[in-house]
Amino acid sequence: MDDELITLWRYRDLPEALIAQSKLVDGGVPSFLRDENIVRLIWFWSNAIGGVRLQVPAQDAEAAMDILAEEIPKSFTAEEVGEEYQQPACPKCGSLDVDFEPWYRGLALVVLHFFSLPLLVPKKSWKCEDCGQHWQAPWV
């Protein structure tokens, strides 16, 4: 077996790296997160060290890229719950690459930095990563 590892992707945030690694594990591709522990312990060093690196054996790189390039499913059923989950989609372009936009993100970081207290700020709106459209969550 070839022991050479190659870096497929760099992630600034650990949760994104863990999600990508779990997709690879589910697809049967061995993967490793380099610098995971330092980012877990001192998260603000992530940019300085180049982020968390998702690495795979060289012979599995193509299969890993295919797995990571899969489209986001429009819906899925969780076996534990038994209900179908519908992915949120952008009302403008229909993209499934959407994210919550929190209010007062800067304030939360200042409070965390100076007082070492996490400030829970409710997330009130969605943002489409493809077209930049903002809209309110229907349950707010």
C-alpha positions as CSV (number, residue, x, y, z in Angstrom):
1,M,0.0,0.0,0.0
2,D,1.3,3.5,-0.9
3,D,1.6,5.5,2.3
4,E,1.7,8.9,0.5
5,L,-1.2,11.2,1.6
6,I,-2.3,14.1,-0.5
7,T,-4.4,17.1,0.6
8,L,-7.7,17.3,-1.1
9,W,-9.0,20.4,0.6
10,R,-8.3,22.9,3.4
11,Y,-11.1,24.0,5.7
12,R,-11.0,27.0,8.0
13,D,-13.6,25.6,10.3
14,L,-13.5,22.1,11.9
15,P,-17.2,21.3,11.4
16,E,-17.0,21.5,7.6
17,A,-13.9,19.3,7.6
18,L,-15.7,16.7,9.8
19,I,-18.7,16.6,7.5
20,A,-16.5,16.1,4.4
21,Q,-14.5,13.4,6.2
22,S,-17.8,11.6,7.3
23,K,-18.9,11.6,3.6
24,L,-15.6,9.9,2.7
25,V,-15.9,7.4,5.5
26,D,-19.5,6.6,4.4
27,G,-18.2,6.1,0.8
28,G,-15.5,3.7,2.0
29,V,-12.5,6.0,1.4
30,P,-10.0,6.3,4.2
31,S,-9.3,9.9,5.2
32,F,-7.4,11.9,7.8
33,L,-7.7,15.4,9.2
34,R,-4.3,17.0,9.6
35,D,-4.0,19.8,12.2
36,E,-7.5,18.9,13.5
37,N,-6.4,18.9,17.2
38,I,-4.7,22.3,17.1
39,V,-7.8,23.9,15.5
40,R,-10.0,22.1,18.0
41,L,-8.0,23.5,20.9
42,I,-7.0,27.0,19.6
43,W,-9.6,27.7,16.8
44,F,-8.3,31.2,16.0
45,W,-5.0,29.7,14.8
46,S,-6.7,28.0,11.9
47,N,-5.8,30.6,9.3
48,A,-2.2,30.9,10.5
49,I,-1.5,27.1,10.1
50,G,-3.4,26.8,6.8
51,G,-6.6,25.3,8.3
52,V,-7.6,21.7,8.7
53,R,-6.4,19.6,5.9
54,L,-8.5,16.7,4.5
55,Q,-6.0,14.1,3.3
56,V,-6.5,10.8,1.6
57,P,-4.1,8.1,0.2
58,A,-2.9,9.1,-3.3
59,Q,-4.6,6.0,-4.9
60,D,-8.0,7.0,-3.4
61,A,-7.9,10.7,-4.5
62,E,-10.1,10.4,-7.5
63,A,-12.8,8.4,-5.7
64,A,-12.7,10.9,-2.9
65,M,-13.2,13.8,-5.2
66,D,-16.1,12.1,-6.9
67,I,-17.8,11.6,-3.4
68,L,-17.2,15.2,-2.4
69,A,-18.5,16.5,-5.7
70,E,-21.9,14.8,-5.3
71,E,-24.9,17.1,-5.4
72,I,-26.8,18.0,-2.2
73,P,-29.9,15.8,-2.0
74,K,-33.3,17.7,-2.2
75,S,-34.6,15.5,0.6
76,F,-33.7,12.5,2.7
77,T,-35.3,10.3,5.3
78,A,-33.6,9.8,8.7
79,E,-34.2,6.2,9.8
80,E,-34.3,7.3,13.5
81,V,-37.1,9.8,13.0
82,G,-38.9,8.2,10.1
83,E,-39.8,11.5,8.5
84,E,-38.6,13.0,5.2
85,Y,-36.5,16.1,5.6
86,Q,-36.7,18.7,2.8
87,Q,-33.6,20.7,2.2
88,P,-34.2,24.5,2.2
89,A,-33.8,26.0,-1.3
90,C,-33.2,29.6,-2.5
91,P,-36.5,31.1,-3.6
92,K,-34.7,33.1,-6.3
93,C,-32.4,30.5,-8.1
94,G,-33.5,27.2,-6.5
95,S,-29.9,26.4,-5.2
96,L,-29.6,24.1,-2.3
97,D,-26.3,25.7,-1.2
98,V,-27.9,27.9,1.5
99,D,-26.8,28.9,4.9
100,F,-28.2,30.8,8.0
101,E,-27.1,34.3,8.4
102,P,-26.8,35.2,12.1
103,W,-27.5,38.6,13.5
104,Y,-24.8,40.5,15.4
105,R,-22.0,38.0,14.6
106,G,-19.4,40.6,15.4
107,L,-20.9,41.3,18.8
108,A,-20.9,37.6,19.6
109,L,-17.2,37.4,18.7
110,V,-16.3,40.5,20.8
111,V,-18.2,39.1,23.9
112,L,-16.4,35.8,23.4
113,H,-13.0,37.4,23.1
114,F,-13.2,39.8,26.0
115,F,-15.4,37.8,28.5
116,S,-14.8,34.2,27.3
117,L,-18.5,33.7,27.2
118,P,-20.3,32.5,24.2
119,L,-23.2,34.7,23.3
120,L,-26.1,32.8,21.7
121,V,-27.5,34.9,19.0
122,P,-30.6,33.6,17.2
123,K,-30.3,33.1,13.5
124,K,-33.1,34.8,11.7
125,S,-32.5,34.7,7.9
126,W,-31.2,32.5,5.1
127,K,-28.5,33.4,2.6
128,C,-28.0,31.7,-0.8
129,E,-24.3,31.0,-1.4
130,D,-24.8,31.0,-5.1
131,C,-26.7,34.2,-5.9
132,G,-26.5,36.1,-2.5
133,Q,-30.3,36.3,-2.0
134,H,-31.5,36.8,1.6
135,W,-34.9,35.7,3.0
136,Q,-36.6,35.2,6.3
137,A,-36.9,31.8,7.8
138,P,-40.6,30.7,7.6
139,W,-40.8,29.8,11.3
140,V,-39.5,33.2,12.6
